[in-house]
Amino acid sequence: MRIFATTIATETNTFSPLPTSMDAYREGVFYRPGEHPNDAPRMCTAPLFVGRQRAAAEGFTLVEGSCFAASPAGTTNRADYEAMRDEVLEQLRAALPLDGVLLGLHGAMVAHGYDDVEGDIARRVRAIVGPDCVVGMELDPHCHLTLERVRHCDIIILYKEFPHTDVVDRAEDLLTLVLATIRKQVRPVMSMYDCRQIGSYPTTLPLMRAFVDRMMAMEGKDGILSISIGHCFPYADVAELGGRILVVVDGDKAKADRLATTIGEEFVSMRGRTAPPYLEIDQGITAALAANAHPVVMADPADNAGGGAPSDNTSILRRLIERDVDGAALGPIWDPIAVRLCFDAGIGASIPLRFGGKIGPASGAPVDAMVTVTGLKRDCWQTFGPTQSPLGDCAAIKVGGVEVVLISNRTQALGLELFRNVGIEPTERRMLVVKSTNHFMAAFGPIAKQVLYIDADGPIPRDYRKIPYTKVQRPIWPLDDETSPGLIF
């Protein structure tokens, strides 16, 4: 038995001012066959990682393709996408004959000329391997769950958790079902319900936690193989944006249709009740200062690099400085030039530094201040569940009573190492401001005495009605009050 595994992935914010080129993939995940590390999966590579671990014991040969992944940003350069895709497809042809394919993708990647990259990949893979090869795909729930990819895959499984701490668990599920299908133990059929809605669905909040737990309890019983909840990725102007439910059952399409409809109708009934409340900047700071215990964690989702933002907005930082707040730490701010200047100055140096506010109007104005360099470290990492995320060279600076972590490799706040790398102990700070939507909760939630979500003026607004969509299929909630959810596959 022969199975091929590969990854091409990023989450594309089509409104982002940051184009994505091959250099962004080189800075993220850029492994040729056999080069993937053995210690942990990287961005979207869990199917290959799990396949490598299980191949010998389960009697199959894993043929490894290249793995490419970049941090979320703007649309990928067309020539660079086609070069990565064609490299992987040539590897796929060379690996024939194959019994199975594992695609570790994101699900919200857009390249110039390709609004549905994952659909393009799935279609081309199927054309090469033929109808009898089992094609399995793992996706992030912040994906566009398009008809094109569903038509050309046998099994699609999405992560269930937000924050995405279950990428390896879902890859295990995918491989198990692909192997069972190859061995004729199951015959997967898929059904998909279009909920016609845009929203945010953190599984750290009670409503989504209970919903996901019920879905997981149904799997493995009565022929139900998998249930996936597609949240959607709101910051992309593509036709098939929106929340969708995907059900995989063993052989019974009518049953899959009924189940997808039932779950989809429940998901629709939860509209407007799944996201946390958001405070204005000064409201958040005041609430954090009034707290009796520390640390209070304040999230800045509007400048989340994980959603394609630059992560250099200065609005919250500026108010912390203006209000003379003491005992606060904020991170990350992406500013490679400022990081270099801090390294040039050295630990303990006090220097005039301009930092942040560089990429565009939504970044705010740069901060000009006398700062003290308090920490420096090269080639830093932070952990996120079973995976690792590179931060590049990092510097910690102090402005009055506020400490700031500057990074050279743009990413969101994920692990406590973001602060600890440069000598800031997060559990000892009164207030932590993290640029992230909800992934920070995996590491920061357990240490937080209180979590506040701030609606700042970064480039990815929480009110989706403010996003200038032109391609999205209408009607869709909350852009429209009346919608027509229903089964579409």
C-alpha positions as a Python dict, from the first residue, in 0.01 Angstrom:
ca = {
    (1, 'M'): (0, 0, 0),
    (2, 'R'): (134, 342, -100),
    (3, 'I'): (15, 679, 34),
    (4, 'F'): (137, 1022, -75),
    (5, 'A'): (132, 1323, 161),
    (6, 'T'): (193, 1691, 93),
    (7, 'T'): (110, 2046, 212),
    (8, 'I'): (54, 2379, 39),
    (9, 'A'): (-107, 2620, 282),
    (10, 'T'): (-175, 2971, 397),
    (11, 'E'): (-478, 3166, 517),
    (12, 'T'): (-537, 3450, 273),
    (13, 'N'): (-683, 3783, 377),
    (14, 'T'): (-766, 3927, 35),
    (15, 'F'): (-794, 4275, 193),
    (16, 'S'): (-446, 4261, 348),
    (17, 'P'): (-182, 4508, 223),
    (18, 'L'): (83, 4235, 259),
    (19, 'P'): (132, 4031, -62),
    (20, 'T'): (242, 3671, -17),
    (21, 'S'): (537, 3552, -226),
    (22, 'M'): (769, 3253, -219),
    (23, 'D'): (982, 3432, 39),
    (24, 'A'): (692, 3414, 287),
    (25, 'Y'): (682, 3036, 245),
    (26, 'R'): (1059, 3014, 290),
    (27, 'E'): (1019, 3204, 618),
    (28, 'G'): (743, 2967, 728),
    (29, 'V'): (740, 2603, 613),
    (30, 'F'): (956, 2509, 317),
    (31, 'Y'): (1052, 2142, 318),
    (32, 'R'): (1136, 1922, 24),
    (33, 'P'): (1065, 1544, 45),
    (34, 'G'): (1221, 1392, 357),
    (35, 'E'): (1318, 1727, 512),
    (36, 'H'): (1021, 1768, 749),
    (37, 'P'): (1141, 1760, 1113),
    (38, 'N'): (1057, 1460, 1328),
    (39, 'D'): (981, 1650, 1649),
    (40, 'A'): (643, 1805, 1568),
    (41, 'P'): (419, 1901, 1276),
    (42, 'R'): (443, 2248, 1134),
    (43, 'M'): (166, 2461, 985),
    (44, 'C'): (-87, 2223, 820),
    (45, 'T'): (163, 1935, 789),
    (46, 'A'): (0, 1707, 1048),
    (47, 'P'): (-118, 1446, 791),
    (48, 'L'): (238, 1390, 669),
    (49, 'F'): (371, 1392, 1027),
    (50, 'V'): (115, 1135, 1141),
    (51, 'G'): (163, 925, 828),
    (52, 'R'): (537, 907, 891),
    (53, 'Q'): (476, 790, 1248),
    (54, 'R'): (225, 519, 1153),
    (55, 'A'): (356, 386, 821),
    (56, 'A'): (569, 97, 939),
    (57, 'A'): (327, -29, 1204),
    (58, 'E'): (25, -14, 973),
    (59, 'G'): (185, -167, 668),
    (60, 'F'): (200, 114, 416),
    (61, 'T'): (470, 313, 242),
    (62, 'L'): (450, 688, 290),
    (63, 'V'): (573, 886, -9),
    (64, 'E'): (652, 1237, 112),
    (65, 'G'): (593, 1536, -110),
    (66, 'S'): (709, 1890, -52),
    (67, 'C'): (554, 2099, 226),
    (68, 'F'): (500, 2473, 181),
    (69, 'A'): (317, 2701, 426),
    (70, 'A'): (321, 3074, 497),
    (71, 'S'): (184, 3292, 776),
    (72, 'P'): (-153, 3449, 693),
    (73, 'A'): (-131, 3760, 475),
    (74, 'G'): (-255, 3882, 138),
    (75, 'T'): (-306, 3698, -189),
    (76, 'T'): (-26, 3464, -301),
    (77, 'N'): (171, 3552, -613),
    (78, 'R'): (29, 3348, -903),
    (79, 'A'): (363, 3229, -1042),
    (80, 'D'): (481, 3122, -696),
    (81, 'Y'): (162, 2925, -626),
    (82, 'E'): (180, 2752, -961),
    (83, 'A'): (547, 2667, -905),
    (84, 'M'): (471, 2504, -567),
    (85, 'R'): (163, 2327, -702),
    (86, 'D'): (336, 2195, -1011),
    (87, 'E'): (632, 2071, -807),
    (88, 'V'): (398, 1872, -583),
    (89, 'L'): (196, 1738, -877),
    (90, 'E'): (513, 1619, -1049),
    (91, 'Q'): (610, 1438, -728),
    (92, 'L'): (262, 1285, -722),
    (93, 'R'): (298, 1155, -1080),
    (94, 'A'): (637, 1008, -997),
    (95, 'A'): (488, 826, -698),
    (96, 'L'): (222, 638, -897),
    (97, 'P'): (61, 393, -848),
    (98, 'L'): (-95, 515, -523),
    (99, 'D'): (-367, 382, -297),
    (100, 'G'): (-419, 704, -106),
    (101, 'V'): (-334, 1075, -86),
    (102, 'L'): (-319, 1291, 228),
    (103, 'L'): (-354, 1664, 165),
    (104, 'G'): (-262, 1888, 459),
    (105, 'L'): (-408, 2219, 346),
    (106, 'H'): (-555, 2523, 517),
    (107, 'G'): (-872, 2581, 322),
    (108, 'A'): (-867, 2961, 287),
    (109, 'M'): (-575, 3007, 49),
    (110, 'V'): (-619, 3244, -245),
    (111, 'A'): (-368, 3306, -524),
    (112, 'H'): (-399, 3555, -807),
    (113, 'G'): (-625, 3381, -1059),
    (114, 'Y'): (-727, 3109, -807),
    (115, 'D'): (-998, 3200, -556),
    (116, 'D'): (-1022, 2833, -454),
    (117, 'V'): (-665, 2706, -435),
    (118, 'E'): (-759, 2392, -242),
    (119, 'G'): (-1026, 2311, -500),
    (120, 'D'): (-770, 2356, -776),
    (121, 'I'): (-529, 2121, -598),
    (122, 'A'): (-797, 1859, -531),
    (123, 'R'): (-918, 1863, -891),
    (124, 'R'): (-568, 1823, -1032),
    (125, 'V'): (-476, 1551, -782),
    (126, 'R'): (-786, 1354, -873),
    (127, 'A'): (-710, 1385, -1243),
    (128, 'I'): (-366, 1231, -1182),
    (129, 'V'): (-449, 952, -938),
    (130, 'G'): (-780, 844, -1091),
    (131, 'P'): (-1115, 752, -935),
    (132, 'D'): (-1002, 452, -727),
    (133, 'C'): (-732, 626, -522),
    (134, 'V'): (-862, 748, -184),
    (135, 'V'): (-805, 1124, -144),
    (136, 'G'): (-825, 1266, 207),
    (137, 'M'): (-793, 1631, 304),
    (138, 'E'): (-742, 1799, 643),
    (139, 'L'): (-851, 2163, 671),
    (140, 'D'): (-864, 2444, 923),
    (141, 'P'): (-1223, 2530, 1026),
    (142, 'H'): (-1153, 2887, 911),
    (143, 'C'): (-1179, 2766, 554),
    (144, 'H'): (-1400, 2807, 251),
    (145, 'L'): (-1561, 2464, 233),
    (146, 'T'): (-1620, 2475, -143),
    (147, 'L'): (-1810, 2234, -361),
    (148, 'E'): (-1506, 2185, -586),
    (149, 'R'): (-1293, 2028, -315),
    (150, 'V'): (-1580, 1820, -177),
    (151, 'R'): (-1648, 1678, -524),
    (152, 'H'): (-1291, 1560, -574),
    (153, 'C'): (-1212, 1421, -226),
    (154, 'D'): (-1334, 1105, -58),
    (155, 'I'): (-1291, 1235, 296),
    (156, 'I'): (-1248, 1587, 433),
    (157, 'I'): (-1194, 1649, 804),
    (158, 'L'): (-1163, 1988, 974),
    (159, 'Y'): (-1005, 2068, 1309),
    (160, 'K'): (-1276, 2092, 1573),
    (161, 'E'): (-1109, 2320, 1825),
    (162, 'F'): (-1064, 2697, 1817),
    (163, 'P'): (-787, 2748, 1929),
    (164, 'H'): (-664, 2472, 1697),
    (165, 'T'): (-504, 2238, 1949),
    (166, 'D'): (-633, 1922, 1781),
    (167, 'V'): (-450, 1930, 1445),
    (168, 'V'): (-272, 1600, 1515),
    (169, 'D'): (-587, 1432, 1648),
    (170, 'R'): (-778, 1521, 1333),
    (171, 'A'): (-489, 1405, 1113),
    (172, 'E'): (-502, 1074, 1300),
    (173, 'D'): (-875, 1053, 1225),
    (174, 'L'): (-814, 1132, 859),
    (175, 'L'): (-545, 869, 815),
    (176, 'T'): (-753, 608, 999),
    (177, 'L'): (-1048, 667, 766),
    (178, 'V'): (-832, 673, 453),
    (179, 'L'): (-678, 339, 550),
    (180, 'A'): (-1019, 190, 633),
    (181, 'T'): (-1150, 304, 296),
    (182, 'I'): (-854, 157, 108),
    (183, 'R'): (-910, -173, 293),
    (184, 'K'): (-1282, -168, 199),
    (185, 'Q'): (-1385, -153, 565),
    (186, 'V'): (-1590, 162, 512),
    (187, 'R'): (-1741, 343, 215),
    (188, 'P'): (-1743, 715, 302),
    (189, 'V'): (-2007, 945, 159),
    (190, 'M'): (-2023, 1317, 234),
    (191, 'S'): (-2307, 1566, 270),
    (192, 'M'): (-2275, 1942, 317),
    (193, 'Y'): (-2516, 2200, 457),
    (194, 'D'): (-2468, 2570, 378),
    (195, 'C'): (-2562, 2777, 683),
    (196, 'R'): (-2539, 3109, 494),
    (197, 'Q'): (-2367, 3293, 778),
    (198, 'I'): (-2042, 3466, 873),
    (199, 'G'): (-1935, 3444, 1235),
    (200, 'S'): (-1677, 3364, 1501),
    (201, 'Y'): (-1701, 3042, 1699),
    (202, 'P'): (-1444, 3003, 1980),
    (203, 'T'): (-1470, 2662, 2141),
    (204, 'T'): (-1338, 2809, 2466),
    (205, 'L'): (-1684, 2963, 2523),
    (206, 'P'): (-1971, 2751, 2660),
    (207, 'L'): (-2210, 2749, 2364),
    (208, 'M'): (-1958, 2624, 2105),
    (209, 'R'): (-1789, 2399, 2360),
    (210, 'A'): (-2113, 2210, 2417),
    (211, 'F'): (-2194, 2203, 2045),
    (212, 'V'): (-1857, 2056, 1949),
    (213, 'D'): (-1867, 1804, 2234),
    (214, 'R'): (-2203, 1675, 2109),
    (215, 'M'): (-2068, 1638, 1756),
    (216, 'M'): (-1764, 1446, 1879),
    (217, 'A'): (-1983, 1213, 2087),
    (218, 'M'): (-2175, 1114, 1772),
    (219, 'E'): (-1867, 1010, 1574),
    (220, 'G'): (-1782, 640, 1558),
    (221, 'K'): (-2143, 537, 1621),
    (222, 'D'): (-2423, 430, 1387),
    (223, 'G'): (-2203, 463, 1081),
    (224, 'I'): (-2115, 828, 1149),
    (225, 'L'): (-1749, 865, 1053),
    (226, 'S'): (-1688, 1238, 1091),
    (227, 'I'): (-1865, 1569, 1155),
    (228, 'S'): (-1689, 1894, 1066),
    (229, 'I'): (-1799, 2249, 1141),
    (230, 'G'): (-1671, 2501, 887),
    (231, 'H'): (-1657, 2838, 1064),
    (232, 'C'): (-1548, 3027, 748),
    (233, 'F'): (-1269, 3283, 717),
    (234, 'P'): (-1442, 3623, 706),
    (235, 'Y'): (-1152, 3829, 568),
    (236, 'A'): (-1157, 3698, 213),
    (237, 'D'): (-1364, 3818, -77),
    (238, 'V'): (-1453, 3485, -238),
    (239, 'A'): (-1784, 3349, -360),
    (240, 'E'): (-1825, 3049, -129),
    (241, 'L'): (-1745, 3226, 197),
    (242, 'G'): (-1963, 3122, 491),
    (243, 'G'): (-2023, 2863, 760),
    (244, 'R'): (-2095, 2508, 642),
    (245, 'I'): (-2144, 2167, 802),
    (246, 'L'): (-1977, 1861, 647),
    (247, 'V'): (-2081, 1510, 749),
    (248, 'V'): (-1911, 1184, 649),
    (249, 'V'): (-2100, 857, 701),
    (250, 'D'): (-2046, 498, 598),
    (251, 'G'): (-2236, 428, 277),
    (252, 'D'): (-2572, 594, 349),
    (253, 'K'): (-2611, 923, 161),
    (254, 'A'): (-2967, 981, 281),
    (255, 'K'): (-2854, 948, 640),
    (256, 'A'): (-2570, 1190, 579),
    (257, 'D'): (-2814, 1439, 427),
    (258, 'R'): (-3047, 1419, 726),
    (259, 'L'): (-2768, 1456, 979),
    (260, 'A'): (-2602, 1748, 800),
    (261, 'T'): (-2939, 1925, 784),
    (262, 'T'): (-3014, 1871, 1153),
    (263, 'I'): (-2673, 1994, 1263),
    (264, 'G'): (-2680, 2282, 1017),
    (265, 'E'): (-3016, 2403, 1143),
    (266, 'E'): (-2886, 2401, 1501),
    (267, 'F'): (-2576, 2594, 1395),
    (268, 'V'): (-2796, 2855, 1226),
    (269, 'S'): (-3003, 2888, 1545),
    (270, 'M'): (-2685, 2995, 1732),
    (271, 'R'): (-2628, 3307, 1519),
    (272, 'G'): (-2505, 3607, 1715),
    (273, 'R'): (-2448, 3411, 2037),
    (274, 'T'): (-2110, 3241, 1983),
    (275, 'A'): (-1859, 3529, 1996),
    (276, 'P'): (-1734, 3704, 2311),
    (277, 'P'): (-1833, 4063, 2397),
    (278, 'Y'): (-1588, 4332, 2285),
    (279, 'L'): (-1481, 4645, 2473),
    (280, 'E'): (-1343, 4973, 2346),
    (281, 'I'): (-974, 5033, 2420),
    (282, 'D'): (-1019, 5257, 2723),
    (283, 'Q'): (-1300, 5044, 2860),
    (284, 'G'): (-1070, 4743, 2845),
    (285, 'I'): (-778, 4918, 3011),
    (286, 'T'): (-1002, 5052, 3288),
    (287, 'A'): (-1152, 4707, 3347),
    (288, 'A'): (-806, 4548, 3361),
    (289, 'L'): (-680, 4807, 3607),
    (290, 'A'): (-982, 4747, 3829),
    (291, 'A'): (-925, 4373, 3848),
    (292, 'N'): (-826, 4229, 4185),
    (293, 'A'): (-599, 3957, 4049),
    (294, 'H'): (-343, 3931, 3774),
    (295, 'P'): (-264, 3876, 3498),
    (296, 'V'): (-558, 4016, 3306),
    (297, 'V'): (-522, 3911, 2941),
    (298, 'M'): (-650, 4156, 2679),
    (299, 'A'): (-686, 4027, 2323),
    (300, 'D'): (-642, 4252, 2018),
    (301, 'P'): (-806, 4048, 1738),
    (302, 'A'): (-827, 4341, 1496),
    (303, 'D'): (-448, 4330, 1455),
    (304, 'N'): (-412, 3952, 1454),
    (305, 'A'): (-137, 3832, 1220),
    (306, 'G'): (-320, 3499, 1220),
    (307, 'G'): (-594, 3671, 1022),
    (308, 'G'): (-357, 3844, 782),
    (309, 'A'): (-307, 4170, 975),
    (310, 'P'): (42, 4325, 994),
    (311, 'S'): (55, 4302, 1376),
    (312, 'D'): (203, 4650, 1402),
    (313, 'N'): (-100, 4853, 1512),
    (314, 'T'): (-12, 5088, 1800),
    (315, 'S'): (-353, 5205, 1924),
    (316, 'I'): (-374, 5001, 2244),
    (317, 'L'): (-6, 5053, 2319),
    (318, 'R'): (-39, 5427, 2276),
    (319, 'R'): (-323, 5445, 2529),
    (320, 'L'): (-130, 5233, 2779),
    (321, 'I'): (161, 5479, 2756),
    (322, 'E'): (-64, 5787, 2767),
    (323, 'R'): (-244, 5654, 3075),
    (324, 'D'): (88, 5580, 3245),
    (325, 'V'): (-7, 5216, 3304),
    (326, 'D'): (248, 5016, 3502),
    (327, 'G'): (305, 4640, 3492),
    (328, 'A'): (173, 4582, 3140),
    (329, 'A'): (335, 4373, 2865),
    (330, 'L'): (223, 4376, 2502),
    (331, 'G'): (314, 4153, 2212),
    (332, 'P'): (390, 4090, 1947),
    (333, 'I'): (461, 4397, 1738),
    (334, 'W'): (613, 4301, 1405),
    (335, 'D'): (896, 4541, 1325),
    (336, 'P'): (1215, 4378, 1193),
    (337, 'I'): (1393, 4714, 1161),
    (338, 'A'): (1326, 4803, 1525),
    (339, 'V'): (1445, 4457, 1630),
    (340, 'R'): (1772, 4510, 1445),
    (341, 'L'): (1823, 4851, 1606),
    (342, 'C'): (1771, 4696, 1950),
    (343, 'F'): (2030, 4427, 1878),
    (344, 'D'): (2268, 4698, 1758),
    (345, 'A'): (2216, 4891, 2082),
    (346, 'G'): (2240, 4591, 2317),
    (347, 'I'): (2068, 4494, 2640),
    (348, 'G'): (2044, 4777, 2889),
    (349, 'A'): (2078, 5051, 2631),
    (350, 'S'): (1840, 5346, 2633),
    (351, 'I'): (1775, 5466, 2280),
    (352, 'P'): (1527, 5680, 2085),
    (353, 'L'): (1322, 5428, 1887),
    (354, 'R'): (1045, 5458, 1631),
    (355, 'F'): (849, 5132, 1615),
    (356, 'G'): (515, 4997, 1491),
    (357, 'G'): (271, 5177, 1266),
    (358, 'K'): (456, 5099, 943),
    (359, 'I'): (242, 4904, 699),
    (360, 'G'): (-64, 5121, 636),
    (361, 'P'): (-329, 5353, 781),
    (362, 'A'): (-483, 5073, 990),
    (363, 'S'): (-146, 5026, 1162),
    (364, 'G'): (-186, 5359, 1340),
    (365, 'A'): (96, 5608, 1385),
    (366, 'P'): (441, 5480, 1483),
    (367, 'V'): (548, 5522, 1844),
    (368, 'D'): (845, 5752, 1900),
    (369, 'A'): (990, 5708, 2248),
    (370, 'M'): (1300, 5670, 2458),
    (371, 'V'): (1308, 5299, 2528),
    (372, 'T'): (1525, 5067, 2731),
    (373, 'V'): (1626, 4739, 2568),
    (374, 'T'): (1553, 4473, 2831),
    (375, 'G'): (1579, 4147, 2636),
    (376, 'L'): (1725, 4006, 2314),
    (377, 'K'): (1716, 3658, 2165),
    (378, 'R'): (1776, 3519, 1817),
    (379, 'D'): (1583, 3245, 1636),
    (380, 'C'): (1294, 3230, 1882),
    (381, 'W'): (997, 2994, 1878),
    (382, 'Q'): (662, 2971, 2051),
    (383, 'T'): (451, 2659, 2096),
    (384, 'F'): (91, 2614, 1990),
    (385, 'G'): (-54, 2283, 2101),
    (386, 'P'): (160, 2014, 1936),
    (387, 'T'): (315, 2256, 1685),
    (388, 'Q'): (585, 2522, 1687),
    (389, 'S'): (574, 2870, 1536),
    (390, 'P'): (888, 3070, 1454),
    (391, 'L'): (920, 3424, 1586),
    (392, 'G'): (1261, 3504, 1440),
    (393, 'D'): (1485, 3743, 1629),
    (394, 'C'): (1304, 3911, 1919),
    (395, 'A'): (1363, 4215, 2137),
    (396, 'A'): (1194, 4339, 2453),
    (397, 'I'): (1179, 4710, 2519),
    (398, 'K'): (1034, 4913, 2805),
    (399, 'V'): (852, 5245, 2770),
    (400, 'G'): (760, 5378, 3113),
    (401, 'G'): (576, 5092, 3282),
    (402, 'V'): (494, 4908, 2960),
    (403, 'E'): (704, 4628, 2811),
    (404, 'V'): (676, 4548, 2442),
    (405, 'V'): (790, 4237, 2253),
    (406, 'L'): (915, 4315, 1901),
    (407, 'I'): (947, 4027, 1653),
    (408, 'S'): (1107, 3987, 1312),
    (409, 'N'): (894, 3695, 1183),
    (410, 'R'): (531, 3809, 1166),
    (411, 'T'): (293, 3589, 1364),
    (412, 'Q'): (27, 3614, 1632),
    (413, 'A'): (55, 3558, 2006),
    (414, 'L'): (32, 3184, 2068),
    (415, 'G'): (259, 3061, 2347),
    (416, 'L'): (398, 3198, 2672),
    (417, 'E'): (743, 3178, 2512),
    (418, 'L'): (652, 3496, 2325),
    (419, 'F'): (729, 3682, 2647),
    (420, 'R'): (961, 3437, 2823),
    (421, 'N'): (1208, 3427, 2532),
    (422, 'V'): (1308, 3784, 2617),
    (423, 'G'): (1293, 3769, 2994),
    (424, 'I'): (933, 3872, 3060),
    (425, 'E'): (747, 3636, 3294),
    (426, 'P'): (381, 3666, 3192),
    (427, 'T'): (240, 3532, 3518),
    (428, 'E'): (403, 3822, 3703),
    (429, 'R'): (256, 4101, 3494),
    (430, 'R'): (-57, 4292, 3585),
    (431, 'M'): (-182, 4309, 3229),
    (432, 'L'): (-94, 4117, 2910),
    (433, 'V'): (-205, 4249, 2573),
    (434, 'V'): (-186, 3982, 2304),
    (435, 'K'): (-242, 4028, 1931),
    (436, 'S'): (-461, 3727, 1858),
    (437, 'T'): (-828, 3641, 1810),
    (438, 'N'): (-858, 3325, 2020),
    (439, 'H'): (-557, 3099, 1961),
    (440, 'F'): (-387, 3269, 2255),
    (441, 'M'): (-636, 3097, 2486),
    (442, 'A'): (-456, 2763, 2461),
    (443, 'A'): (-157, 2898, 2654),
    (444, 'F'): (-275, 3224, 2809),
    (445, 'G'): (-621, 3110, 2916),
    (446, 'P'): (-490, 2884, 3193),
    (447, 'I'): (-283, 3165, 3351),
    (448, 'A'): (-539, 3445, 3305),
    (449, 'K'): (-745, 3564, 3599),
    (450, 'Q'): (-965, 3746, 3350),
    (451, 'V'): (-981, 3762, 2969),
    (452, 'L'): (-1102, 4074, 2788),
    (453, 'Y'): (-1154, 4115, 2414),
    (454, 'I'): (-1084, 4461, 2270),
    (455, 'D'): (-1241, 4603, 1954),
    (456, 'A'): (-954, 4825, 1839),
    (457, 'D'): (-901, 4997, 1504),
    (458, 'G'): (-680, 4736, 1338),
    (459, 'P'): (-736, 4617, 980),
    (460, 'I'): (-960, 4316, 1053),
    (461, 'P'): (-1282, 4448, 1210),
    (462, 'R'): (-1510, 4231, 1421),
    (463, 'D'): (-1820, 4376, 1254),
    (464, 'Y'): (-1831, 4187, 925),
    (465, 'R'): (-2076, 4440, 780),
    (466, 'K'): (-1781, 4681, 755),
    (467, 'I'): (-1589, 4452, 516),
    (468, 'P'): (-1615, 4563, 149),
    (469, 'Y'): (-1712, 4229, -8),
    (470, 'T'): (-1778, 4218, -382),
    (471, 'K'): (-1776, 3845, -463),
    (472, 'V'): (-1953, 3683, -168),
    (473, 'Q'): (-2275, 3503, -260),
    (474, 'R'): (-2573, 3688, -115),
    (475, 'P'): (-2787, 3677, 88),
    (476, 'I'): (-2573, 3587, 389),
    (477, 'W'): (-2603, 3679, 757),
    (478, 'P'): (-2517, 3934, 904),
    (479, 'L'): (-2489, 4124, 578),
    (480, 'D'): (-2852, 4028, 514),
    (481, 'D'): (-3131, 3957, 761),
    (482, 'E'): (-3312, 3697, 550),
    (483, 'T'): (-3114, 3397, 420),
    (484, 'S'): (-3189, 3054, 275),
    (485, 'P'): (-2972, 2788, 443),
    (486, 'G'): (-2990, 2439, 300),
    (487, 'L'): (-2824, 2121, 182),
    (488, 'I'): (-2593, 2180, -116),
    (489, 'F'): (-2407, 1848, -156),
}
